[in-house]
Amino acid sequence: MGLPVLALACFALFSGAPWSEAASHPPGDGSRSKGSYQLVGTGPGEGDLLTPRALKAIREADLVFCNPATQEQLSPYVDFKGKEVLDGYGRLFPFYGKDCSQVTDEEKSREKMSCEEYHRKQAEFARRVRDAVAAGKRVVMTSGGDPTLYGPSTWTLRELADLNPSVVPGLSALNAANAALKVSLGEIIITAPFQREGHRDTLENLAGHGNSTLVIFMPRDMKGLVARLAKVYPPKTPMAVVFHAGAGDKERVILGTVENMGEKMGDTDAWMSLVYVGKALESAQLGAEPKKPCGSKGKFHLVGTGPGDADLATLRALKVMEEADLVFARKNLEEKFLPQLKGKKVLDGYGRLFPFYGKDCSKLTEAEKSRESMSCEDYHRKQAEFATLVREAVARGERVVMLDNGDPLIYGPCSWTLTELRDLETEVVPGLSAFNAGNAALRVGVTEGKNSHSVILASGWTVDEMAVHKATMVLFTMRTEFRKFIDSLSRHYPPETPVAVVVNAGYSEKEQVIHGNLGTILQQIGEGRLPFEHLLYVGDFLTGLPKEGTQAHAGFRRFP
């Protein structure tokens, strides 16, 4: 599938390749006159969390860098016969771009190989890829989860920038763990337990936002982590640990509090887990009872369909759609997944019913009422109507599916259904977020900032509160006026801070990337309104990528 012209232009400039050459041979356009390099996210856990777009890239590849575990994960979907498959290159990021003579003994002690050995292996990998691409071959590096979120292979995008590489987005362990918890998290602070000198985004600094959820990747020392959290969170703060997110029978969740999680964990190895901390976990609908065998009774599925084109839905999501008896979907989703939904009963008009859910209508303010097109009472009637339809279908033994764009638990409008239907057997099928697709469009590791290894997902309601950390931020702008975001950010970040706007993330024909900085981006965008589907990225991880006003943005259109 061809990449959008604008995104190709960005990397054409970054690599020094002429625009005309890059535009004439985009990766994946079917041309064999020039090879290509793709970093492909394969998702966490089981193979059915792969997307058709990723599957297509791997199937069409001539050379695949892939470890045996991933090859086994993909084997039901990919025939590796006839492909050259190489292992041993998946984790080569240590010391990339560093002067070995400047590496400290502490840094050296953390790795199995020396800095010089890593450099030799990195050069060997780059040489293999360049030789293959020069021979007209399609080269793929597989990467578990979302390759741009603490992924070990993003260094290859900079190393091979002259090859105009591309990224196929993958479902993150975050998306899968959200689904396991069955909870909408509000603002999300994604971080890791590293302590780096000079960084402001430590666990201690990021903790304490009442309406946000802290999500910690790679918690190697669980006892030490719990001790650190206990110093900054009240003892009764809800906490969860999700093991092997997305891995079927291996997936496991431990719920507790900051006070008792250490005791609950004991000596359990937490390496393959994500740690969640925050009040939002109080509404987690993780069932205490074991799942009933499929077919024994009806079931409700909240299905994330991913952003953009249909090929960013996971194989699991597509299968659930095909097996559904009753589907709730907006018209655009019904049309997008017509092959899976053809002939099924599909109901529209129930996609955005979260306003006023669980609230006493008599206690609403006039300001709250004025923001919605229906009254509180009308919303309550529609919510009850939806719940009745679902319960009646489930009682008949039917599989009921609610489709939602992106990850339904990251600012999704349908997450309230999990609370309402908690008496039924429910399942969340994880979906890629626009965040995952936007990361891929930028083609850079979003957790690799010079001064920040964390990412804050925020909305217009909390941008001022979250911007104080000066960490990398990804703003789900939704209906907030773009200028308000820039004004808020400018109170905390200097005007030269790099920013990027990703428009229509995940749509192969419509996706656009606009690079700039806080001081220039308003002028670059113009006075018109951006399309509803856009994300704003802020942070020094964007340093070194092309800026607006250069050849990289030939073809950029201002929005009327």
N, C-alpha and C positions, 0 to 999 in steps of 0.2 A: 504494500500500500504506500503510495507516494506521500512524502511529507509536504507540509505547506511551504509555499515558495518563500515566505518570510523567514521561517525557521531555518531553511536551508541557507538563506543569504547570511544569516547571523554567523554560521560556522564557516561559510566560504570566506568571509573576511577574517575570522579568527585564525584560520589556517593559512591565510595568505593566498588561497586559490582564487583565480579570477571568477567574478560572478557568473559570467556566461557559461563557463565550464561546469560550475557547481549546479546551475539551474538545468543544464541539459542532461545531467545524469544523476537525478536524486536517488538516494538509496532505496532499494525495494521497488523501482519502477519497472522492473522486468528487463532492463538493459543488461546485456552480458559483456558490453565493451569495456566496462570498468567494474572492478570489484567493490565491495563495501564492507564496513565494519559496524556491527550493531551490538549494543549492550542491552540484553534482554532480561527483564524481570520475570521470574517464573513463579512468584508468589510463595507463601509459606506453606508448610504442611503437605497436604496431598496434591496429586497432579491435577485434580479437577478444579483447583483454584487458579489454574493457568487460564489465560485469555486466548481467544482465537487469533488475535493479532500476534501474540507471542508464539503461539503454535505455528503459525504460518512462517514466521521468521526462522524458526528452528528447522522446520521441514525443508525450507528452501536453501538452507545453509550448506556449504561444501565443507567448511571447517568449523567445528564446534569445540570451544573450550568449556569443559564440563567435568565435574567430579563424578565418581561412580554413584554416589548417593542420588545426585540430581538425575543422572542418566536412568537410574532405576525408577525414580519418581515419574519421569517422562515417558518411560518405555511403553505404557499402554496407549500412548497418543502419538509417539514419534518412532519411526523405523530408522535406526541409526546405521543400517547397512549401507555401504557405499559412501558414508561420510568419514572424514578424518576427525577423530575425537581425541582431544588431548587433555590430560589431567595435570595438576601440579602448578597451575598458574592462577588459581582463584584468589589467593591472599598474598599479594605482592606489594601492597601499599606502604608497608613500613619504610621509612627513610626516603620515600620518593621525593626527588627534588632537593634533598638535603646534602650538604657538604659533610661527608663522613668524618672529616677531621674535627667538625664542630659538634658531633653527637656526644652527649654525656654518657658516663658509665651507667647511670640509672636507666637511660633510654635503651642502651645496648642490652641491659640485663633482662628487659621485658620480652626480647625476641629470641627465637631459636637460631636464626642466622645472623651473620654480621651484616653491617651496612653495605659493605662491598659486595657480599654475596647477593643481597637483595638487588643491588644495582645491576649486577650481571644478569640476574634472572629477569629483571624488568626489561633490560636491553634485548635479551633473547626472545622474550614474548613479543616485543615491538617489531623485531626483525621478522619473526614468523608471520605476524599479521601483515606487515608491509609487503613481504614477498608474495603472500597469498592474494592480497588485493591487487598487486601489480599483475598477477596472472589471471585476473578477472574473476576471482573467487569471492563468494559471499562468506564472510566470517562472522560468527556469533560468539559472544562471551555470555554465558548464562550467569545469572545472579539471583539468589534466593530473595524473596520478598520484593520490596521496592528498591532497586539498585541505587537510588539517589539518597536513601535514608539510612545512614550508617552502613552503606554498602561498601564492600572491600575492593570494588573494581572501578570506581569512578575516576581514579587516577589515569586510567587508560584513555578517557575522553580528552584529557589535556595532552597526554603523550602522543596520541594519534590524531590530534586536531587537524593535521594536514590531510587526513583521509576523509574529512567531513563526516564524522561518525554520527550515529543517531541512537536514541534510547527508546526502547519499547517499554512502556510503564508496566509495573507489576503490582499486584496486591501486596500491601505491607502486612507484617505481623500485627501492626496496630489495628488495621481493619479487621483482621480475623479475631483478634482478642476482644475488640469491641463487640463483635457478634457473639462471642462466647459469654460475655457478661450481660448482653441484652440491655444495654444502658446507653442513653444519650448523654454525652459528657460535657456539653457546653464548651467553654474555652479550653483548649488543650495545650499543655506545655510539654513538649517532647524533649527529653534530655537523656543524659547518661551519667553515671556516678563518677566520672573522671573529675579530678581536681587539678586544674591547670593554672599556673601562676599568671596573674594579670587578667584572667577571665572573670567577667562579672556574672556569668550565667551558671553559678554553682547551685547545687540543690538548695543550699541554705538561703541564697538570695531569691531563687525562683519560687520557693514555697510560700504558702500563706495567703494566696488569693482565694477569697471565699467561694467564688463561683467558677473557679477553674479546676481542672484535673491534671495532676502531674503524672506523666507516663514515663517510666524509666526503662530504657533499653539496657541490656547486658549487665545485670546486677550480679557481678561475680562474687562479691563478699556480702552475702545477705545479712549476716549479723551486724557487720559494720554499717551497712546501709540503713537498717532499721534503727540503729543507735543514732545515726545522723538525723533521720527523719523525726525521731522522738524529741530532738532538741528544738525543732521548729514547728511541729504540729501538735495540737492538743491530743491527749491520749486516746480519746474516743473517735478521732477522725477515721472514717472508713478507709479501708485499704484492701487491695486484692492483688493476687499473683496469678497470672495466667501462664500455664506451662504448655509448650508445644502448640501454640495457637494455630488452628486450621488443620491439625494432624489427626483428625478423626478420633479413634479410640485412645490415642495417646494424649489428647488434649485434656487438661485438668485445670480447675480453678479452686483457689483457696481464698475465702472471704474472711475478713477480720477487721481489726483496727490497728492503728499504729502501736497501741499498747500491748496487744496480744499476738501480733503477727509473728514475732520472733519465736514464741512458744509453739505456735501452730506449724511453723515451718520446720522447726527442729534442725536436723542436719541435712535437709533436702537440698539437693544441688539445684540452684536457681539459674544456672547459666542459660538454658534455653527457655527463658521466661520474660515476661513484661510485668512491671510493678506499677500499679495504679494507686494514687492517693487523692482523696477529695470527697466532698460532700455529695457529689452527683452519684456516687456508688450506693447511696442509701436507696435509690430507686432501681437498682439492678434487679432484673427479673430472672436471674439465673435460677432454674428450677432445682429444688432439693431432691425430687424424685428422679429415678432413672428414666431415660426415654423409653416410650413404648415402641414395640416393633412396628415398622411401617405397615400400614394397611389395617391395623387393629382398630383404628378409629380415625376420624378426620383430624386435620392439623392445620394450623395457620402459619404461613411462611411470610416473613417480611424480607423481601429480596432486593438487595442492592444491584442495580443494573450497570453501574459504572457511569462515567461521564462520556460525552462525545458519541462516537459511532458505536454501533451494535457490537463490533468486534472487541470492545473493551469490557463486555460482560464476561464473567467467568464461565467455564464449562459447567460448573455446578449450578449457577443461576439459570443457564439455558435449559438444563435438564429438569429443574424444578418447574420452570414455565411449561415445558412440554407435558409434564405429568399432572398439571393443575386441572381442577374441575371448574373452579370459579376464580376469576382474576379481577382485581381492582387495579385499574391503570388509567392514567391520563391518556388522552388521544394520541399525543406525540409518542408515548411509549408503546402504545398498541401498534402504531404504524411501524415503529422501529423494529419491533420483534414480531412482525406479522407471521413469519414462517413458524414460529413456536406457538403463536396464539390463534392461528387460523382455526375457525370452527368452534372455539371455546366461548363460553359466556364471559364477556368482559364488561365491567361496569365502570363508568367514568363519574366524576363529580365528588369523589371522596379523598382526593389526594392531599388537600390542604385543610385539615380540620382541627389542627392543634390549638388555634387561639381559644383561650378561656377554658381549656380542658381542666377539670378539677377545681375550677374557681366558682365562688359564690357571685352570681351576676349582680346581686344587690350591693356588693361592695366594690364594684369596679369604678374607677374614676372616669370622668368625661374624656380625658386625654387617652386612656386605654381604649375606650369605645370608639373614639374617632379614627383610630388607626385601621379599623377593620371594615369590610364592606357589608358584613352581616352582624346582626345583634348577637349578644352573648347567648340569649335564649335560642336563637336560630342555630347557632353552632352546637349547642347542647342537644337539640333535637336531631341534627344531622349526625352527630357522634353516636347517639343512641340508635339511630336507624342503621348505621354501619355495623355497630356491634351486634345488633339483632340479625342482620343478614349473615354475618360470619358465624355466629353461634348456631343458627339454624342449619347452615351448610355443613358445619363440622359435626353436628348431631346426626346428619345423614351419612356421615362417613366420608365426606368430600375433603379434598385438599384445596385449601383456599390460599391464594397468593396475592399479596399486596406488592406492587412494583414501585420502586422509588429510584430516582437518579442517584448516581454516585454511591457513597457510603451512607446508608440510611441513618447511621448513628453519629454522623458528623454534620451538624446543622440540618438534619433531615426532618421534613415536616410530618413524617408518619410514625415517629418513635413512640408517640403517645399510645399507639395501638397495643404495644407490648404490656403497658400497665393496665389498660382497659380489659385486655383479654388474658390476664394472668391466670385465670381459672382454666384456660384451655392449654393444650400442648402447643407450644410455639417454637419456631426456629427462625433465627436470623441468618440469611445467606449473605456473607460479606461481599461488599462491592468496592471497587477502586473509587477513591475520592477524586474530585477535580484537582485536589492537592497533588495526588500521585501523578496524574496526567500533566499537570503544570510543571512539576519537577522535571519530567521527561522532556518537555518542550524546551526547558532551559538548558538541558544537557550538562548539568553540573551537580555535584553533591551538595545538597542544601544544608547539611550538617558540617560542612568543611570551611566555615568562616575563619578568618584570621583571629578574630577575638571572640568567637562564639561557636560552640558545638551543639547548641540547642535550637529548637524551632518552636515558635509560639503560633498556634492557630487561633486567630481572634476575629471578632466581628466589629461592626461599627459601634456597638454599645460599649466596648471595653478597650478600644485602642489606646486611649490615654493611660489607662491603668497598667496595661501590659507593656507599653513602649518604654517605661522607665528602666527596664533591664537592658535596653539597647542590644538585645539578642536578635537573631534572625526572626523576622515575622512574616507570616503569610496571612493576608487579610481576605476573608470572605466578604466581599463588599456588598453583595446582594443589592438592596435598594438604597443604600446609603450614598449620599452625594459624594462623588470622588474627591472634590476639593476639600471636604471636611476631613477625609482621611489624611490628605497631605498636610493640612493645617495642624492636625493633631500630632502627626509624626514629626513635623518640623519643630515642635516644642521640645523634642527629646533627642533627635538625631541632627547632626550638622548637615547643611545643604548639599555637600558633596557625597553624601551617603548614596551608594548605588541602589537603584530600584528597578524593577521590571514588572510589566503588566502582561499577563498571559490571558488572551481573549479566546474564548471557545476551546478550552483545553480538551484535547482528545478527539476533536473533529479533524480528520485528515485534510479536508478541503478548506476549512474555515479558520483553523488555529493560527493565531498570530502572537508574536512576541515583540514588545516595545521596551527597549532598554533606555535608561536615562539615570538621573539622580533626583533627589528631592527638590533641588533648586530649579530643575528644568522640565520635569515630567508634565506639569500642567500645560506648559506652552507646547510641548510635543503632542499631547493628546488633543488639544484644541478645546473649543467651547462646547462642542456637542456632547451628548451622552454616550458612554460606552454601552455595548450590549450587556444584558443582564448577566451573562455568564463570563465573568472575568475575575481574576485573582490579582492581588497586588503583593509583590515580594519586596522585602526590604532587608538589606544586610550586606556585609562586606564579602560574603561568599560569592557575590556577583562581580567582584573586582576582577578585571582582566577580560571580562566578556565584552562584546562590541556594544557601542553606545548609539543612541538615536542620532540621526543626522548624518550618519556615514552610509557607505554603500550597503551596509548590512540591512538597511531598512528600505531599500528600493522596493517600491510596490506597496509600502504601508499606506493605508487609507485612513484619513480622519473620519471620525464617526459623526454622522449628521445629527 
